Amino acid sequence: MRDAIAATDVSVVGVGTMGSAVVRVLLDAGRRATVWNRTPSASRRAWSSERSRRRPRPKPSPPARSRCCCRSTTNAVRKTLGPSDGSPAAGRTLVNFVTGGTDDARAIAAWANAAGAPYLDGAILGYPRDVGASETVVLYGAAETAFREQKASLAPIAGSHRFIGDRPEGPNLVSAALFMQHFASLSGLFEAGTLAAQPGLSMREFTDMVNELMVPLFQEGSADVARRLEDGDFRGDQASIDVYVAGVGDGSRCCAALDFESSVGASSGSFPCRNSSVGPRLRPSACSDHDVGTPP
């Protein structure tokens, strides 16, 4: 049993809000965690959290087989790691949960490669409060062998762990895409809520209507769009792109009547994703009989 536990030891670098949450769920799951932080007081807080203080502090153990970076920025990660030459990280999987740009992920992957450390880039899709929840998802990229070896060690962090490819920057790209869609939806919700408030609907009443009526519509529509983009079937008999743009334009005019500019309406000139490599690139007026668009 001791060997089995030692095999799941994890070192957590950076115990801010996210790092502390990772430490908590690892300890709750019976893992032995080594904590490192630039500020000693933060390390002490991690150990003395409400759940951690109920168990004895783990005895010193051999170097952990995996090191999870939860620093605030990629630059902070680089400073923590130091030079790759002579690094004690050799043979220990480096899991980087710090989001950044594509160049950041590649640079840290290059450092790990030079240090002889298997590398995984990870993106936790959620807030610190979501760490350890069954519905939380973590995306990984880079070394698939390392992912398979470390998946059991990292299992307590989320309910689902998904490897999405060997590109180190993959998790950052997909995470950015998901949150781009999320925040665009929230922006639209705030603007739409302003319109819905005019006849007297509260924001709660309006969001209830959105969840009841529009979320299922989006789920059905997005699945259909994805299928037809893959199949090259761009025509439809329900509504054309011109109709979609006109609908957004109606909303923009309603917003203008209330003296505020709609950011959703302002983007209607490129609706829907004219600049995307997976969607239509024609002007709406050029594809009035298409509801998804036509290839460039």
C-alpha positions in Angstrom: 0.0 0.0 0.0 2.8 2.4 0.8 4.3 1.9 -2.6 0.9 2.5 -4.2 0.6 5.8 -2.3 4.1 6.9 -3.1 3.3 6.3 -6.7 0.6 9.0 -6.5 2.7 11.7 -4.7 2.3 15.1 -6.2 4.3 18.3 -5.7 2.3 21.5 -6.0 4.2 24.6 -6.9 2.2 27.8 -6.1 -0.6 27.7 -3.5 -2.6 30.7 -4.2 -6.4 30.3 -4.7 -6.2 27.6 -7.3 -3.1 25.9 -5.9 -4.6 25.6 -2.5 -7.8 24.1 -3.9 -5.6 21.5 -5.7 -3.8 20.7 -2.5 -7.0 20.3 -0.6 -8.6 17.8 -2.9 -5.4 15.8 -3.2 -5.1 15.5 0.6 -8.8 14.7 0.9 -8.2 11.8 -1.5 -5.3 10.5 0.6 -2.6 11.7 -1.7 0.7 12.9 -0.2 1.5 16.4 -1.4 4.6 18.5 -1.2 3.8 22.2 -1.2 6.1 24.9 -2.5 5.4 28.6 -2.6 7.4 31.8 -2.9 5.7 33.1 0.2 6.0 30.7 3.2 2.8 32.1 4.8 0.8 30.9 1.9 2.3 27.4 2.3 1.3 27.4 5.9 -2.3 28.5 5.1 -2.5 25.6 2.6 -1.5 23.1 5.3 -3.8 24.6 8.0 -7.0 24.8 5.9 -10.1 23.5 7.6 -9.9 20.1 6.1 -6.2 19.7 6.2 -5.8 20.3 9.9 -8.0 17.2 10.7 -5.2 14.9 9.6 -1.6 14.7 10.6 1.0 16.5 8.5 2.5 14.0 6.0 6.0 12.8 6.8 8.8 13.8 4.5 8.7 11.6 1.4 10.9 11.1 -1.6 10.6 13.6 -4.5 7.2 13.5 -6.0 6.7 11.8 -9.3 4.8 14.7 -10.7 5.0 18.5 -10.1 1.9 20.6 -10.7 2.5 24.3 -11.4 -0.3 26.6 -10.2 1.5 29.9 -10.3 -0.3 33.1 -11.3 1.5 33.7 -14.6 3.7 31.9 -17.0 6.6 34.2 -16.2 6.3 33.2 -12.6 6.5 29.5 -13.6 9.7 30.2 -15.6 11.3 31.9 -12.6 10.3 29.0 -10.3 11.7 26.4 -12.6 15.0 28.1 -13.1 17.6 26.8 -15.7 17.0 23.5 -17.2 20.6 22.4 -17.0 21.1 20.3 -13.9 17.5 20.6 -12.9 16.3 18.0 -10.3 13.1 17.7 -12.4 14.6 15.0 -14.7 12.2 12.0 -14.8 9.5 13.8 -12.9 6.4 14.8 -14.9 5.8 18.5 -15.0 2.1 19.4 -15.2 1.5 23.1 -15.9 -2.0 24.4 -15.0 -1.1 28.0 -15.7 -3.0 29.4 -18.7 -1.2 31.6 -21.1 -0.5 32.1 -24.8 0.7 29.5 -27.3 4.3 30.7 -27.1 4.2 30.3 -23.3 3.1 26.7 -23.5 5.7 25.9 -26.1 8.5 27.6 -24.1 7.7 25.6 -20.9 7.5 22.4 -22.9 10.9 23.1 -24.4 12.3 23.7 -20.9 10.9 20.4 -19.7 12.3 18.6 -22.7 15.7 20.1 -22.0 15.5 19.1 -18.4 14.5 15.6 -19.2 11.1 15.9 -17.6 7.9 14.6 -19.3 5.5 17.5 -19.8 1.8 18.0 -19.7 0.1 21.3 -20.3 -3.3 21.4 -18.4 -6.3 23.7 -18.3 -8.7 23.4 -15.4 -12.1 24.5 -16.8 -13.6 26.1 -13.7 -13.0 28.3 -10.7 -11.0 27.2 -7.6 -14.3 26.3 -6.0 -14.9 23.8 -8.8 -11.7 21.9 -8.2 -12.6 18.3 -7.1 -16.2 18.5 -8.4 -17.5 15.6 -10.4 -18.6 18.0 -13.2 -15.3 19.7 -13.5 -13.1 19.0 -16.6 -9.4 19.3 -17.1 -7.8 19.4 -20.5 -4.3 18.1 -21.2 -1.9 18.3 -24.1 1.7 17.4 -25.0 2.9 13.9 -23.8 0.2 11.3 -24.0 2.3 8.7 -22.2 2.8 11.1 -19.3 -1.0 11.7 -19.3 -1.7 8.0 -19.0 0.9 7.6 -16.2 -0.3 10.6 -14.1 -4.0 10.4 -14.7 -4.6 8.3 -11.5 -2.5 10.7 -9.5 -4.4 13.8 -10.7 -7.8 12.1 -10.7 -9.1 13.9 -7.5 -8.7 17.3 -9.1 -11.7 16.8 -11.5 -14.4 14.4 -12.6 -13.1 14.3 -16.1 -9.6 14.4 -17.5 -9.3 14.7 -21.3 -6.2 14.4 -23.4 -6.7 16.5 -26.6 -3.5 16.1 -28.5 0.3 16.3 -28.5 0.5 20.1 -29.0 1.5 21.8 -25.7 -0.6 24.8 -26.5 -3.7 22.7 -27.2 -5.3 23.1 -23.8 -4.8 26.9 -23.8 -6.4 27.2 -27.2 -9.4 25.1 -26.4 -9.8 26.7 -23.0 -9.7 30.2 -24.6 -12.2 29.1 -27.2 -14.6 27.8 -24.6 -14.4 30.9 -22.4 -14.6 33.1 -25.5 -17.9 31.5 -26.3 -19.0 31.7 -22.6 -18.2 35.4 -22.2 -19.7 36.3 -25.5 -22.9 34.6 -24.4 -22.8 36.5 -21.1 -22.2 39.8 -22.9 -25.2 39.1 -25.0 -27.2 38.1 -22.0 -26.5 41.4 -20.2 -27.5 43.4 -23.3 -30.6 41.3 -23.9 -31.6 41.6 -20.3 -31.6 45.4 -20.7 -34.1 45.1 -23.5 -36.3 42.5 -21.7 -36.4 44.8 -18.6 -38.3 47.5 -20.6 -41.6 45.7 -20.6 -41.0 44.8 -16.9 -39.2 41.4 -16.9 -36.7 41.0 -14.1 -33.3 39.6 -14.9 -34.2 36.4 -13.1 -37.4 36.0 -15.1 -35.5 36.6 -18.3 -32.7 34.2 -17.6 -35.3 31.6 -16.7 -36.8 32.1 -20.1 -33.4 31.9 -21.7 -32.6 28.6 -20.0 -36.0 27.2 -20.8 -36.3 28.3 -24.4 -32.9 29.3 -25.9 -30.4 26.9 -24.3 -32.2 23.8 -25.9 -32.4 25.7 -29.1 -28.7 26.5 -29.0 -27.8 22.8 -28.2 -29.9 21.6 -31.1 -28.6 24.3 -33.5 -24.9 24.1 -32.7 -24.9 20.3 -33.1 -26.7 20.7 -36.5 -24.3 23.4 -37.6 -21.2 21.3 -36.6 -22.6 18.3 -38.5 -23.3 20.2 -41.7 -20.0 22.0 -41.6 -18.2 18.6 -41.5 -20.5 17.3 -44.3 -20.2 20.3 -46.5 -24.0 20.8 -46.4 -24.4 24.5 -46.2 -28.0 25.0 -47.4 -31.1 25.0 -45.2 -34.8 25.7 -45.4 -35.4 27.3 -42.0 -33.6 30.7 -42.1 -30.9 32.3 -44.2 -27.8 34.2 -43.0 -29.6 37.4 -44.1 -32.5 36.5 -41.8 -30.0 36.0 -38.9 -28.3 39.3 -39.6 -31.6 41.1 -39.8 -32.6 39.7 -36.4 -29.4 40.9 -34.8 -30.0 44.3 -36.5 -33.5 44.5 -35.0 -31.9 44.1 -31.6 -29.3 46.7 -32.3 -32.0 49.2 -33.3 -33.9 48.5 -30.1 -30.7 49.1 -28.1 -30.1 52.3 -30.0 -33.5 53.5 -29.1 -32.5 53.1 -25.4 -29.3 55.1 -26.1 -26.7 52.3 -25.7 -24.7 50.5 -28.3 -25.0 46.8 -28.7 -21.6 45.0 -28.9 -23.5 42.0 -30.3 -25.1 44.1 -33.0 -21.8 45.8 -33.8 -20.4 42.4 -34.8 -23.3 41.5 -37.1 -21.3 42.6 -40.1 -19.2 39.5 -39.9 -21.9 37.2 -38.7 -21.6 34.3 -38.3 -17.8 33.9 -38.0 -16.8 35.3 -41.4 -13.2 35.3 -40.2 -13.2 31.7 -39.2 -11.5 28.9 -41.1 -14.4 26.5 -40.2 -17.3 28.8 -41.1 -18.5 31.0 -43.9 -16.5 33.8 -45.3 -19.0 35.3 -47.7 -20.8 38.6 -47.0 -24.4 38.0 -45.8 -25.8 39.6 -48.9 -23.9 37.0 -51.0 -25.4 34.0 -49.4 -29.1 34.7 -48.8 -30.0 31.1 -49.5 -27.6 29.6 -47.0 -28.1 29.3 -43.3 -24.6 28.2 -42.4 -22.7 29.7 -45.3 -20.6 28.5 -48.2 -16.9 27.6 -48.4 -14.5 30.3 -49.4 
